[in-house]
Amino acid sequence: MTMGRSTATSPRAALLVWGAVLLAALGVAEDVCPYDGGWSLRVDSRYCPSSAPIDCGMGTQRRCCPSGYVCAGVGLQGGSWCCKEGEDCLNQARETPRCPNQQWTLWGGDTGTVSDGAWCCQPGYNGYYKGKVEGVGCTKAGVNTLPSNTFFAKTVLTSQCATSTPTPSSSSSSSSSAATGQTSPTPTGAVADGQNAGDGQQKDDESSKGLGSGAIAGIVVGCVGGLALVAGAIGAVLWRRRKNHQAAAGQEPSHGAGGDAPGYSPNGYYQAPGDMQQQSGYADSSVGGYSGSTAGGGGTTSRPRRDSTRSRR
């Protein structure tokens, strides 16, 4: 008999799958930025780089924004922010300071805050400011001497998170991590400055080559979800096998004590398996009687013939 396979799924497998989906949803929700944009980039060049081709004007240095953003700010602060078109991200940039490209570093005067303004520098560059932050810019990390009344700035503690629009030329724009900061350069000597520059370059290389925290979290969630699916599938298979085994055990036919199925004797009468014996056949006797042989003794059993000479009534 062919047994039908059960198509029911294990409740445990369903719970594991839904748990993995819920974890993935929570992880994505925690990594979303409150806004898309940030402080603009400063470059010591006549032209903006390919990573930020939107020219926002000239101050102490040129101000630039990545593709997909517009320059924001008025007056002396014109072009100090990069916002999505139709959005005003100035207050958000002050409350949640960040660069629109997470490979850049955010600098903030001598306080390491955005109270006196802030700006972004590319990897391999350090921020500086003039006087009381009347002018700001970026200089190469190998520079250890600045003009008079010019000072190295301090980095601003930033909150990195995923944005809805990927940042151009950024391999980690969708990463999420805790607030991070960098050590400001110490222009007290060539050795100290060289160490700071080397450390900054090493961090830039690691950030450009390694996976972001958000990507790692996504991989972990994906692995957990995959393991949950595999565990659920294994549990479902074992559950089906158990059900099929129980069903098969309950439908096996039972036999007699002798191991033979019940049957019928040649003369048409039902015989139990233990009582059935091999029949040797029948032989017709002469008129008025019969004789037959039994399988057990091998002899014949004769019944008395009627006396043909007996008188009839």
C-alpha positions as CSV (number, residue, x, y, z in Angstrom):
1,M,0.0,0.0,0.0
2,T,1.4,3.4,-1.0
3,M,1.4,5.9,1.9
4,G,0.7,9.5,1.2
5,R,3.2,12.0,2.6
6,S,2.1,14.7,5.0
7,T,2.3,18.2,3.7
8,A,1.9,19.9,7.1
9,T,4.7,22.1,8.3
10,S,6.2,22.1,11.8
11,P,5.0,24.9,14.0
12,R,8.5,25.3,15.3
13,A,9.9,25.9,11.8
14,A,7.3,28.6,11.2
15,L,8.2,30.4,14.5
16,L,11.9,30.3,13.5
17,V,11.2,31.8,10.1
18,W,9.1,34.6,11.5
19,G,11.7,35.3,14.2
20,A,14.4,35.8,11.6
21,V,12.2,38.1,9.5
22,L,11.5,40.2,12.6
23,L,15.1,40.5,13.6
24,A,16.0,41.7,10.1
25,A,13.3,44.3,10.1
26,L,14.4,45.6,13.5
27,G,18.0,45.8,12.4
28,V,17.1,47.8,9.3
29,A,14.9,50.2,11.3
30,E,17.7,51.0,13.7
31,D,20.2,51.9,11.0
32,V,18.2,54.5,9.1
33,C,19.4,58.1,9.4
34,P,17.0,60.8,10.4
35,Y,17.9,62.8,7.3
36,D,19.9,62.5,4.1
37,G,22.8,65.0,3.8
38,G,25.4,66.8,6.0
39,W,28.2,69.3,6.0
40,S,29.9,70.2,2.7
41,L,33.4,69.2,1.6
42,R,36.3,71.7,1.4
43,V,39.0,71.2,-1.2
44,D,42.2,73.1,-1.9
45,S,41.6,73.1,-5.7
46,R,39.9,75.2,-8.4
47,Y,37.6,72.3,-9.2
48,C,35.5,69.9,-7.1
49,P,36.5,66.2,-7.1
50,S,34.5,63.5,-8.9
51,S,33.2,62.2,-5.5
52,A,31.6,65.7,-4.9
53,P,31.1,67.4,-8.3
54,I,28.5,69.9,-7.2
55,D,30.3,73.3,-6.8
56,C,28.9,75.3,-3.9
57,G,31.1,78.3,-4.2
58,M,34.4,79.6,-2.8
59,G,35.4,80.6,0.7
60,T,38.8,80.0,2.2
61,Q,38.6,76.9,0.0
62,R,36.1,75.5,-2.5
63,R,32.9,74.0,-1.1
64,C,31.5,70.9,-2.8
65,C,28.6,68.4,-2.5
66,P,28.1,64.9,-3.9
67,S,25.8,64.2,-6.8
68,G,22.1,64.0,-5.9
69,Y,22.5,66.9,-3.4
70,V,22.0,70.7,-3.5
71,C,24.1,73.4,-1.8
72,A,22.4,74.9,1.3
73,G,23.1,77.9,3.4
74,V,23.0,81.7,3.0
75,G,25.5,84.5,3.4
76,L,28.9,83.6,4.6
77,Q,27.5,80.1,5.3
78,G,26.3,79.6,1.8
79,G,27.2,76.2,0.5
80,S,28.1,74.9,4.0
81,W,25.5,72.1,3.8
82,C,24.5,69.4,1.3
83,C,20.8,68.6,1.4
84,K,18.4,66.7,-0.8
85,E,16.5,68.9,-3.2
86,G,13.4,70.4,-1.6
87,E,14.6,69.6,2.0
88,D,16.1,71.9,4.7
89,C,18.6,69.8,6.6
90,L,20.5,72.7,8.3
91,N,19.0,72.1,11.8
92,Q,19.3,68.3,11.4
93,A,23.0,68.7,10.4
94,R,23.6,70.6,13.7
95,E,21.7,68.1,15.8
96,T,23.0,65.0,14.1
97,P,26.4,66.1,12.6
98,R,27.7,64.0,9.7
99,C,29.2,64.2,6.3
100,P,27.1,63.2,3.2
101,N,29.9,60.8,2.3
102,Q,30.8,58.6,5.2
103,Q,34.4,58.2,4.0
104,W,35.0,61.9,4.7
105,T,36.0,63.2,8.2
106,L,34.0,66.0,9.9
107,W,36.0,68.8,11.6
108,G,34.8,71.5,14.0
109,G,37.3,74.2,15.1
110,D,39.1,73.9,18.4
111,T,36.2,72.5,20.3
112,G,35.4,69.4,18.3
113,T,31.8,70.5,18.0
114,V,29.6,72.3,15.4
115,S,29.0,75.3,17.6
116,D,31.4,77.4,15.4
117,G,30.6,75.6,12.2
118,A,31.9,72.4,10.7
119,W,33.3,71.1,7.4
120,C,34.3,67.8,5.8
121,C,37.7,66.7,4.5
122,Q,38.6,63.8,2.2
123,P,40.7,60.8,3.4
124,G,44.3,61.7,3.9
125,Y,43.5,65.4,4.8
126,N,43.3,67.2,8.1
127,G,41.1,70.2,8.9
128,Y,42.4,73.6,10.0
129,Y,40.9,76.9,10.9
130,K,42.1,80.6,10.9
131,G,41.8,82.9,13.9
132,K,38.4,82.4,15.6
133,V,37.2,80.1,12.9
134,E,36.8,82.9,10.4
135,G,38.1,80.6,7.7
136,V,38.4,76.8,7.5
137,G,39.9,74.3,5.1
138,C,41.7,71.0,4.6
139,T,45.4,70.3,4.3
140,K,47.3,67.1,3.5
141,A,48.0,64.9,6.5
142,G,51.8,65.1,5.9
143,V,51.8,68.9,6.6
144,N,53.1,69.7,10.1
145,T,53.6,73.5,9.8
146,L,50.8,76.0,9.3
147,P,50.8,79.7,8.6
148,S,50.5,82.2,11.5
149,N,47.2,82.4,13.2
150,T,46.2,79.1,11.6
151,F,45.5,76.0,13.7
152,F,44.7,72.4,13.3
153,A,41.1,71.6,14.0
154,K,39.6,68.8,16.1
155,T,37.3,66.1,14.7
156,V,33.6,66.1,15.5
157,L,32.0,63.0,17.0
158,T,29.7,61.8,14.2
159,S,26.7,59.5,14.0
160,Q,27.1,57.2,11.0
161,C,24.0,55.5,9.7
162,A,22.4,54.2,6.5
163,T,20.8,56.6,4.1
164,S,18.0,56.1,1.6
165,T,20.2,57.2,-1.3
166,P,23.6,55.6,-1.7
167,T,26.5,58.2,-1.6
168,P,28.5,58.2,-4.9
169,S,32.0,56.8,-4.7
170,S,31.4,55.4,-1.3
171,S,31.7,51.7,-0.5
172,S,30.4,52.1,3.0
173,S,27.5,54.6,2.6
174,S,25.0,52.1,3.9
175,S,27.0,51.0,6.9
176,S,25.9,51.7,10.5
177,S,28.1,52.0,13.5
178,A,28.4,53.7,16.8
179,A,29.6,57.3,16.9
180,T,33.3,57.5,16.0
181,G,36.0,60.1,16.3
182,Q,39.6,60.5,15.2
183,T,42.6,62.0,16.9
184,S,43.5,65.5,15.7
185,P,47.0,66.0,14.4
186,T,49.6,67.3,16.8
187,P,51.9,69.8,15.0
188,T,54.7,69.6,17.6
189,G,57.2,67.9,15.4
190,A,57.7,65.9,12.3
191,V,57.7,62.5,14.1
192,A,54.4,63.2,15.9
193,D,52.8,64.6,12.8
194,G,54.0,61.6,10.7
195,Q,52.5,59.2,13.2
196,N,49.1,61.0,13.2
197,A,49.1,61.2,9.4
198,G,50.0,57.5,9.2
199,D,47.2,56.6,11.7
200,G,44.7,58.7,9.7
201,Q,45.7,57.1,6.4
202,Q,45.5,53.6,7.9
203,K,42.0,54.3,9.2
204,D,41.0,55.6,5.8
205,D,42.4,52.5,4.1
206,E,40.6,50.2,6.6
207,S,37.3,52.1,6.2
208,S,37.5,51.8,2.4
209,K,38.6,48.2,2.3
210,G,36.6,46.6,5.1
211,L,32.9,46.0,5.5
212,G,30.9,48.5,7.4
213,S,29.1,47.6,10.6
214,G,25.8,47.7,8.8
215,A,27.0,45.2,6.2
216,I,28.4,42.9,8.9
217,A,25.1,43.1,10.8
218,G,23.2,42.3,7.6
219,I,25.4,39.3,7.0
220,V,24.9,38.1,10.6
221,V,21.1,38.5,10.3
222,G,21.2,36.7,6.9
223,C,23.2,33.8,8.4
224,V,20.8,33.5,11.4
225,G,17.8,33.5,9.0
226,G,19.4,30.8,6.8
227,L,20.2,28.6,9.8
228,A,16.6,29.1,11.0
229,L,15.3,28.0,7.7
230,V,17.6,24.9,7.6
231,A,16.6,24.0,11.2
232,G,13.0,24.4,10.3
233,A,13.3,22.2,7.2
234,I,15.1,19.5,9.2
235,G,12.5,19.6,11.9
236,A,9.7,19.3,9.3
237,V,11.3,16.3,7.6
238,L,11.8,14.5,10.9
239,W,8.2,15.3,11.9
240,R,6.9,13.9,8.6
241,R,8.9,10.7,9.0
242,R,7.6,10.1,12.4
243,K,4.0,10.6,11.4
244,N,4.5,8.3,8.4
245,H,6.2,5.6,10.6
246,Q,3.3,5.7,13.0
247,A,0.7,5.5,10.3
248,A,2.5,2.5,8.7
249,A,2.8,0.7,12.0
250,G,-0.9,1.1,12.6
251,Q,-2.0,-0.4,9.2
252,E,0.2,-3.6,9.1
253,P,-2.0,-6.7,8.7
254,S,-2.0,-9.3,11.5
255,H,-1.5,-13.1,10.9
256,G,-2.4,-16.2,12.7
257,A,-0.3,-18.1,15.2
258,G,1.1,-20.3,12.5
259,G,2.2,-17.4,10.3
260,D,-0.3,-18.3,7.5
261,A,-3.2,-16.3,6.3
262,P,-6.7,-17.8,6.8
263,G,-8.1,-19.7,3.8
264,Y,-10.6,-22.2,2.5
265,S,-10.4,-25.9,2.2
266,P,-10.9,-27.6,-1.2
267,N,-14.4,-28.6,-0.3
268,G,-15.4,-25.0,0.2
269,Y,-15.5,-24.8,4.0
270,Y,-13.5,-22.2,5.9
271,Q,-10.6,-23.5,7.9
272,A,-8.5,-21.6,10.4
273,P,-4.7,-21.3,9.7
274,G,-3.7,-23.7,12.4
275,D,-6.3,-26.3,11.4
276,M,-5.8,-26.3,7.7
277,Q,-4.1,-29.4,6.4
278,Q,-3.0,-30.4,3.0
279,Q,-5.7,-32.4,1.2
280,S,-4.7,-35.5,-0.7
281,G,-7.9,-35.6,-2.8
282,Y,-11.2,-37.4,-2.9
283,A,-12.2,-40.7,-4.6
284,D,-15.7,-41.7,-5.4
285,S,-16.8,-45.0,-4.0
286,S,-19.2,-47.5,-5.4
287,V,-22.9,-46.8,-5.4
288,G,-24.2,-46.2,-1.9
289,G,-21.0,-45.0,-0.2
290,Y,-17.7,-43.2,-0.5
291,S,-14.2,-43.5,0.9
292,G,-11.6,-40.8,1.3
293,S,-8.1,-40.4,2.8
294,T,-7.0,-38.0,5.4
295,A,-3.8,-36.1,5.3
296,G,-2.9,-36.8,8.9
297,G,-2.9,-40.6,9.1
298,G,-2.4,-41.6,5.5
299,G,-5.2,-44.4,5.8
300,T,-8.8,-44.5,4.6
301,T,-11.9,-44.0,6.5
302,S,-14.9,-46.0,5.2
303,R,-18.5,-45.5,6.1
304,P,-20.8,-48.6,6.1
305,R,-22.6,-49.3,2.9
306,R,-26.3,-49.6,2.9
307,D,-27.5,-53.1,2.6
308,S,-29.1,-53.4,-0.8
309,T,-31.0,-56.4,0.3
310,R,-32.7,-54.4,3.1
311,S,-36.3,-54.4,2.6
312,R,-37.9,-51.2,1.8
313,R,-40.7,-49.8,3.8
